C-alpha cells in the first residue's frame, strides 16, 4: 500500500501523527508492505537554501523512526520510511529504511543521486554509493528514490541483484513525463514498480501526487489522483515477474561487454 500525503510546513510531529493514522487505516486491510513518501515527516525543504533546515535531520532512532517502528510492531507489517538522516556529524543522507513487523530496521538505502535540478538537495546531503536489495517475505525488494529513477542504471542495478519489486519514495511537483519513465523502468527490468509521492501545496511547490503501482509489462495497475491524499492498494504475484521476463528476455540479451561507455568517465570519453 502507498500512502500519498501532504506534509505541512514546520510541523514534524503533526505530519508523523497523520502518517501513523494513515498507517492504521491502511493496516485494516492487512497489507504486506506500507510505503510512505520521501521526507513525509517534513515539507519538501530542499526547495530553499537555508542552513536552518539542517535541523530537520534525524538519526534512525530519532523521533520519526521511533514512531514508525512502533506502528510496524503494532500492526505486524513492513513499512518503508524515508527521512533526512544524520548518520553521524557531517554525514547526511536521504535514506529509505525498511522497518520489519518486529519494529526493527532491516536495511537502508541512501539515495545515490541527490537532485540539483529543480531542487537543492546536494547542499543538504551526500549521495549513497550502492543499491542493496532486501527480502520481504518471498520477494526481493529494492529502493530507488525520486531523482534516482531518471537514471536507468539505478533500477537496472537493483534488477541485476534480484529485485522483483522496486519501491520508489518521491517528493516531486513534476507531473509529466512521470508515467512515461516510470512505466519504462518497470518494463525494461521486468519488475513491479511502486512510486509513492507527496500531494498538495508545500512551500512554492504543488506536489503532483499520482502515486502508482506498475506491473512488469509496464501497465499501471493502481494510481492515485494528482490532488488528494489517498491510500493506493494493489495486489500482485511473483509469477507475473516470471511471465514478463519470459515474454521479454531482456536479461538474456544484455551485452554488458559492449557497454563500456556507461562505466567510463566523461573525461576519458572526451579527451
C-alpha positions as CSV (number, residue, x, y, z in Angstrom):
1,X,0.0,0.0,0.0
2,X,1.2,3.5,-0.8
3,X,0.3,6.5,1.4
4,X,0.1,9.6,-0.7
5,X,0.0,12.5,1.7
6,X,0.7,16.2,2.1
7,X,3.4,17.3,4.6
8,X,2.8,20.6,6.4
9,X,5.5,23.2,6.9
10,X,7.5,23.1,10.2
11,X,5.1,20.5,11.6
12,X,7.1,17.3,12.0
13,X,5.1,15.9,14.9
14,X,1.8,16.6,13.2
15,X,3.0,15.1,10.0
16,X,4.2,12.0,11.8
17,X,0.8,11.8,13.6
18,X,-1.0,11.9,10.3
19,X,1.3,9.3,8.8
20,X,0.6,7.0,11.7
21,X,-3.1,7.4,11.3
22,X,-2.8,6.6,7.6
23,X,-0.8,3.5,8.5
24,X,-3.5,2.5,11.0
25,X,-6.2,2.9,8.3
26,X,-4.2,1.0,5.7
27,X,-3.3,-1.8,8.2
28,X,-7.0,-2.7,8.4
29,X,-6.6,-4.4,5.1
30,X,-3.6,-6.4,6.3
31,X,-1.1,-5.4,3.6
32,X,2.4,-6.9,3.5
33,X,4.1,-3.6,3.0
34,X,3.1,0.1,3.5
35,X,5.2,2.8,1.8
36,X,5.5,6.4,2.9
37,X,6.7,9.3,0.6
38,X,10.2,10.7,0.7
39,X,10.6,13.1,3.6
40,X,7.0,12.6,4.7
41,X,7.7,14.0,8.1
42,X,8.5,17.5,6.8
43,X,7.6,19.7,4.0
44,X,9.9,19.3,1.0
45,X,12.5,21.8,2.3
46,X,15.2,21.5,-0.5
47,X,13.2,24.0,-2.5
48,X,15.1,26.6,-0.5
49,X,18.7,27.3,0.6
50,X,18.7,27.9,4.4
51,X,21.1,26.2,6.8
52,X,18.3,26.1,9.4
53,X,16.8,23.1,7.5
54,X,19.8,21.0,8.7
55,X,17.9,20.8,12.0
56,X,15.3,18.6,10.2
57,X,17.8,15.7,10.0
58,X,17.3,12.8,12.4
59,X,19.1,9.6,13.3
60,X,17.5,6.3,12.7
61,X,16.5,6.1,16.4
62,X,15.1,9.6,16.5
63,X,11.5,10.8,16.9
64,X,10.2,9.9,13.5
65,X,11.5,6.4,13.1
66,X,10.8,5.5,16.7
67,X,7.1,6.3,16.0
68,X,7.1,4.4,12.7
69,X,8.8,1.4,14.3
70,X,6.1,1.3,16.9
71,X,3.4,1.3,14.1
72,X,5.2,-1.6,12.4
73,X,5.1,-3.6,15.6
74,X,1.5,-2.7,16.4
75,X,0.2,-3.8,13.1
76,X,2.7,-6.5,12.3
77,X,3.7,-5.1,8.9
78,X,6.7,-3.9,6.9
79,X,6.9,-0.2,6.5
80,X,9.2,1.8,4.1
81,X,10.0,5.1,5.8
82,X,12.3,7.7,4.2
83,X,13.8,10.6,6.2
84,X,16.6,13.2,6.0
85,X,19.1,11.1,8.0
86,X,22.1,12.2,10.1
87,X,24.3,9.1,10.2
88,X,27.0,10.9,12.3
89,X,28.2,14.5,12.5
90,X,28.8,15.8,9.0
91,X,27.2,12.8,7.2
92,X,23.7,13.4,6.0
93,X,21.7,11.3,3.6
94,X,18.2,10.9,2.0
95,X,17.6,7.4,3.4
96,X,14.8,4.9,2.8
97,X,14.6,2.4,5.7
98,X,12.9,-1.0,5.7
99,X,11.2,-1.5,9.0
100,X,10.2,-5.0,9.9
101,X,7.0,-6.2,11.7
102,X,9.2,-6.6,14.8
103,X,9.9,-2.8,14.6
104,X,13.5,-3.2,13.6
105,X,15.4,-1.6,10.7
106,X,16.2,-4.5,8.3
107,X,18.2,-2.3,6.0
108,X,18.8,1.1,4.5
109,X,19.1,2.6,1.0
110,X,20.8,6.0,0.7
111,X,19.8,8.0,-2.4
112,X,22.7,7.8,-4.8
113,X,21.6,10.8,-6.9
114,X,20.8,13.8,-4.8
115,X,19.0,16.3,-7.1
116,X,20.2,19.7,-8.1
117,X,17.8,20.3,-11.0
118,X,14.6,21.9,-9.6
119,X,15.8,21.5,-6.0
120,X,18.9,22.0,-3.9
121,X,19.3,18.6,-2.3
122,X,23.1,18.5,-2.9
123,X,23.7,21.3,-0.5
124,X,22.0,19.3,2.3
125,X,23.1,15.7,1.9
126,X,25.6,13.5,0.2
127,X,24.8,10.6,-2.1
128,X,25.0,6.9,-1.2
129,X,27.1,4.6,-3.2
130,X,25.3,1.2,-3.5
131,X,22.0,-0.4,-4.5
132,X,21.2,-3.0,-1.9
133,X,18.2,-5.4,-2.1
134,X,16.2,-6.8,0.8
135,X,13.9,-9.8,1.5
136,X,10.3,-9.1,2.3
137,X,8.6,-12.5,2.6
138,X,9.2,-14.3,-0.7
139,X,10.0,-11.1,-2.5
140,X,13.4,-9.5,-3.3
141,X,12.8,-5.7,-3.0
142,X,14.9,-2.7,-3.9
143,X,14.5,1.1,-3.3
144,X,15.2,3.9,-5.8
145,X,14.4,7.4,-4.5
146,X,12.8,10.1,-6.7
147,X,15.6,11.6,-9.0
148,X,17.4,8.2,-9.0
149,X,14.7,7.0,-11.4
150,X,15.8,9.4,-14.1
151,X,19.0,7.2,-14.3
152,X,18.1,3.8,-15.8
153,X,21.3,2.4,-14.3
154,X,19.8,2.7,-10.8
155,X,16.9,0.3,-11.4
156,X,19.0,-1.9,-13.6
157,X,21.5,-2.4,-10.8
158,X,18.6,-3.4,-8.5
159,X,17.2,-5.9,-11.0
160,X,20.6,-7.5,-11.7
161,X,20.8,-8.1,-7.9
162,X,17.5,-9.9,-8.0
163,X,14.9,-7.2,-7.3
164,X,11.4,-8.2,-8.3
165,X,9.7,-5.1,-6.8
166,X,11.2,-1.6,-6.8
167,X,9.8,0.8,-4.3
168,X,10.3,4.5,-5.1
169,X,9.5,7.1,-2.4
170,X,9.0,10.5,-4.1
171,X,8.7,14.2,-3.3
172,X,8.1,15.9,-6.7
173,X,5.9,18.5,-8.4
174,X,6.7,17.1,-11.8
175,X,3.6,15.7,-13.4
176,X,4.9,14.8,-16.8
177,X,6.5,12.7,-18.2
178,X,6.0,11.0,-14.8
179,X,4.1,8.0,-16.2
180,X,6.4,7.5,-19.2
181,X,9.7,6.9,-17.5
182,X,8.2,5.0,-14.5
183,X,6.4,2.5,-16.8
184,X,9.6,2.2,-18.8
185,X,11.6,1.4,-15.6
186,X,9.2,-1.4,-14.8
187,X,9.1,-2.8,-18.3
188,X,12.8,-2.7,-19.1
189,X,13.6,-4.5,-15.8
190,X,10.7,-6.9,-15.6
191,X,9.7,-5.7,-12.1
192,X,6.7,-4.4,-10.3
193,X,7.3,-0.7,-9.6
194,X,5.6,1.3,-6.8
195,X,6.1,5.1,-6.7
196,X,4.7,7.0,-3.6
197,X,4.6,10.8,-3.9
198,X,3.6,13.8,-1.9
199,X,0.5,15.8,-2.9
200,X,-0.8,19.3,-2.5
201,X,0.9,22.6,-1.8
202,X,4.3,22.6,0.0
203,X,6.1,25.9,0.1
204,X,6.2,27.2,-3.5
205,X,5.6,23.7,-5.0
206,X,2.4,22.0,-5.9
207,X,3.3,18.3,-5.4
208,X,2.0,16.2,-8.3
209,X,0.6,13.1,-6.5
210,X,-0.2,10.4,-9.0
211,X,1.4,7.7,-6.8
212,X,1.1,4.4,-8.7
213,X,1.9,0.7,-9.0
214,X,3.1,-0.6,-12.3
215,X,3.3,-4.3,-13.4
216,X,6.4,-5.9,-15.1
217,X,4.9,-5.3,-18.5
218,X,4.7,-1.5,-17.9
219,X,0.9,-1.5,-17.2
220,X,-0.4,0.8,-14.5
221,X,-2.5,-1.3,-12.2
222,X,-3.3,1.2,-9.4
223,X,-3.0,5.0,-9.4
224,X,-3.9,7.9,-7.1
225,X,-5.1,11.3,-8.2
226,X,-3.0,14.4,-8.7
227,X,-4.8,16.4,-6.0
228,X,-5.9,14.3,-3.0
229,X,-4.4,12.4,-0.1
230,X,-5.0,8.8,-0.8
231,X,-4.1,5.2,0.1
232,X,-3.2,3.2,-3.0
233,X,-3.8,-0.5,-2.8
234,X,-2.5,-3.2,-5.2
235,X,-2.2,-6.9,-5.1
236,X,0.2,-8.9,-7.3
237,X,2.1,-12.2,-7.5
238,X,5.7,-13.1,-8.3
239,X,4.5,-15.3,-11.1
240,X,3.8,-12.2,-13.1
241,X,7.5,-11.3,-12.9
242,X,8.5,-14.7,-14.2
243,X,5.9,-14.4,-17.0
244,X,7.1,-11.0,-18.0
245,X,10.7,-12.0,-18.2
246,X,9.8,-15.0,-20.3
247,X,7.9,-12.7,-22.7
248,X,10.7,-10.2,-22.9
249,X,14.0,-12.0,-22.2
250,X,16.0,-8.8,-21.8
251,X,18.4,-10.2,-19.3
252,X,19.3,-13.0,-21.8
253,X,20.0,-10.4,-24.5
254,X,22.0,-7.9,-22.4
255,X,25.5,-7.2,-23.7
256,X,27.5,-5.8,-20.7
257,X,30.7,-6.4,-22.7
258,X,29.6,-3.7,-25.1
259,X,28.5,-1.1,-22.5
260,X,32.0,0.2,-21.6
261,X,30.9,3.8,-22.2
262,X,28.5,3.6,-19.3
263,X,31.3,3.0,-16.8
264,X,33.9,5.1,-18.4
265,X,34.5,8.5,-17.0
266,X,33.3,11.5,-19.1
267,X,36.8,12.9,-19.0
268,X,38.2,9.8,-20.7
269,X,35.5,9.8,-23.3
270,X,36.3,13.4,-24.4
271,X,40.0,13.8,-24.0
